[in-house]
Amino acid sequence: MVSSLSLELRKLIEAKFADTPLSRKFLDRVKQGRLTRDENPLTHFGVYFAGFEPKRKEVFVGLHKKSDLWLFNGGHIDQGELLRETLAREMEEEWGFVHPAAETLDPSLLTITKITSSSQICRLHYDIWYFVPVDKVNFSPDESRLTKEFHEIRWMAFPEAKKIITDYNTFSAVDAMEKLLM
């Protein structure tokens, strides 16, 4: 039996990302099934939600505790969830609220991350990226939640972020957001 998540992912990839280099890899992984960390601890799907301030051309990024990399907020899809459910749950967990855009945003980017840390069981993350436009002045995520996963979190202009981010996929997300605003 094909899961609702499999159907949703296949439809999304075929409709929005069909001409991208990673679409075939994503579709092949979807065909394998067992898409969540609960079902397959080695290779599974997740979402990123990258807060950015369009007017100021800044991103909200943090130094992640486990990876020691500058990353955006995000997390794994739980068994039985669809993308918007994961997005809302992860926003609540990490920001302390669900941003209103979560109900209408479409994903903007697909990436695959190889996990090389010996302390992690997982080896590949198939990530779906949401770019969340926010008003920096009125954006106030819960710092106590953020500090559970990040050593530090801050706003950075696109050029500054590109200098400090060493993770290829996170850099690609910043680059894609910057191009959206050109």
C-alpha positions as CSV (number, residue, x, y, z in Angstrom):
1,M,0.0,0.0,0.0
2,V,1.3,3.4,-1.0
3,S,1.3,5.9,1.9
4,S,-0.3,9.4,1.8
5,L,3.2,10.9,2.2
6,S,4.5,8.9,-0.8
7,L,1.6,10.2,-2.9
8,E,2.1,13.8,-1.7
9,L,5.8,13.7,-2.4
10,R,5.5,12.2,-5.8
11,K,2.8,14.7,-6.8
12,L,4.9,17.6,-5.5
13,I,8.1,16.5,-7.2
14,E,6.5,15.8,-10.5
15,A,4.5,19.1,-10.5
16,K,7.1,21.5,-9.1
17,F,10.6,20.0,-9.4
18,A,10.4,17.7,-12.5
19,D,13.2,19.5,-14.3
20,T,15.6,19.7,-11.4
21,P,18.7,17.5,-11.1
22,L,17.5,15.8,-7.9
23,S,14.0,15.0,-8.9
24,R,14.9,11.5,-10.2
25,K,16.7,10.7,-6.9
26,F,13.8,11.9,-4.9
27,L,11.3,9.9,-6.9
28,D,13.5,6.8,-6.7
29,R,13.7,7.1,-2.9
30,V,9.9,7.7,-2.7
31,K,9.3,4.4,-4.6
32,Q,11.4,2.6,-2.0
33,G,8.8,3.5,0.7
34,R,9.5,3.7,4.5
35,L,10.1,7.5,4.2
36,T,10.3,8.5,7.9
37,R,13.0,8.2,10.5
38,D,10.7,5.8,12.4
39,E,10.4,3.5,9.4
40,N,14.0,3.8,8.1
41,P,16.6,5.3,10.5
42,L,19.3,5.3,7.7
43,T,17.6,7.3,5.0
44,H,14.5,9.5,5.4
45,F,12.7,12.7,4.6
46,G,12.7,16.0,6.5
47,V,11.7,19.6,6.1
48,Y,13.6,22.9,6.5
49,F,11.9,26.2,7.1
50,A,14.2,29.0,6.4
51,G,13.1,32.4,7.9
52,F,14.1,35.4,5.9
53,E,13.4,39.1,5.9
54,P,12.7,40.1,2.2
55,K,13.0,43.9,2.8
56,R,16.3,43.7,4.7
57,K,17.6,40.8,2.6
58,E,18.5,38.8,5.8
59,V,18.2,35.2,6.9
60,F,17.5,33.8,10.4
61,V,20.1,31.1,10.8
62,G,21.7,29.3,13.7
63,L,24.8,27.4,14.8
64,H,23.4,23.9,15.2
65,K,24.6,22.0,18.3
66,K,24.8,18.5,16.8
67,S,26.4,19.3,13.5
68,D,28.3,22.5,14.5
69,L,27.2,24.0,11.2
70,W,25.2,27.2,10.5
71,L,21.7,25.8,9.5
72,F,18.1,26.8,9.3
73,N,15.4,25.4,11.4
74,G,13.9,22.0,10.4
75,G,13.4,18.4,11.3
76,H,12.3,14.9,10.4
77,I,8.9,13.9,9.0
78,D,7.2,11.7,11.6
79,Q,5.3,8.6,10.6
80,G,1.8,9.4,9.6
81,E,2.5,13.1,8.9
82,L,2.1,15.0,5.6
83,L,4.4,17.9,4.7
84,R,2.3,20.7,6.1
85,E,1.8,18.8,9.4
86,T,5.5,18.4,9.7
87,L,6.1,22.0,8.9
88,A,3.6,23.2,11.5
89,R,4.9,20.7,14.2
90,E,8.5,21.7,13.7
91,M,7.7,25.4,13.7
92,E,5.9,25.0,17.0
93,E,8.7,22.9,18.4
94,E,11.5,25.3,17.4
95,W,9.9,28.7,17.1
96,G,7.1,28.3,19.7
97,F,4.4,29.2,17.2
98,V,3.2,28.2,13.7
99,H,3.9,31.0,11.2
100,P,0.7,31.8,9.3
101,A,2.5,31.2,6.0
102,A,2.8,27.5,6.8
103,E,-0.7,26.9,5.5
104,T,0.0,28.4,2.1
105,L,3.7,28.1,1.4
106,D,4.9,25.7,-1.3
107,P,8.3,24.1,-1.1
108,S,11.1,26.0,-2.9
109,L,14.0,23.6,-2.9
110,L,15.0,20.0,-2.7
111,T,18.3,18.8,-1.3
112,I,20.0,15.5,-0.2
113,T,22.4,15.7,2.7
114,K,24.9,13.0,3.4
115,I,25.4,12.5,7.1
116,T,29.0,11.6,8.0
117,S,28.9,11.9,11.8
118,S,29.7,8.6,13.5
119,S,27.3,9.6,16.4
120,Q,24.3,9.6,14.0
121,I,22.6,6.5,12.7
122,C,21.1,8.2,9.7
123,R,23.2,8.5,6.5
124,L,21.0,10.4,4.1
125,H,18.4,13.1,4.5
126,Y,16.0,14.0,1.7
127,D,15.0,17.5,2.5
128,I,12.1,19.7,1.3
129,W,12.8,23.4,1.9
130,Y,10.2,26.1,2.7
131,F,11.3,29.7,2.5
132,V,9.3,31.6,5.1
133,P,9.1,35.4,4.6
134,V,8.9,37.2,7.9
135,D,8.8,40.7,9.2
136,K,12.0,40.9,11.4
137,V,10.5,43.5,13.7
138,N,7.5,41.4,14.6
139,F,9.2,38.0,14.4
140,S,9.8,36.7,17.9
141,P,10.5,33.0,18.2
142,D,10.9,31.5,21.6
143,E,14.6,31.7,22.6
144,S,14.3,28.9,25.1
145,R,13.2,26.5,22.3
146,L,15.9,27.7,19.9
147,T,18.7,27.2,22.4
148,K,17.7,23.5,22.7
149,E,19.1,22.9,19.2
150,F,21.4,25.9,18.5
151,H,24.4,27.4,20.3
152,E,23.6,30.7,18.7
153,I,21.0,32.0,16.3
154,R,20.9,35.4,14.6
155,W,19.9,37.5,11.6
156,M,22.5,37.8,8.8
157,A,22.5,39.7,5.5
158,F,22.8,37.3,2.5
159,P,26.5,38.1,1.9
160,E,27.4,37.6,5.5
161,A,25.5,34.3,5.6
162,K,27.3,33.1,2.5
163,K,30.7,33.8,4.1
164,I,29.9,31.9,7.3
165,I,27.8,28.9,6.0
166,T,29.9,25.9,5.0
167,D,27.1,23.4,4.5
168,Y,26.5,23.2,0.7
169,N,22.7,22.7,1.0
170,T,22.2,25.6,3.4
171,F,24.4,27.8,1.2
172,S,22.2,26.7,-1.8
173,A,19.1,27.8,0.2
174,V,20.5,31.2,0.9
175,D,21.5,31.6,-2.7
176,A,18.0,30.6,-3.9
177,M,16.3,33.0,-1.5
178,E,18.6,35.8,-2.6
179,K,17.8,35.1,-6.3
180,L,14.0,35.2,-5.4
181,L,14.5,38.8,-4.3
182,M,16.4,40.0,-7.4
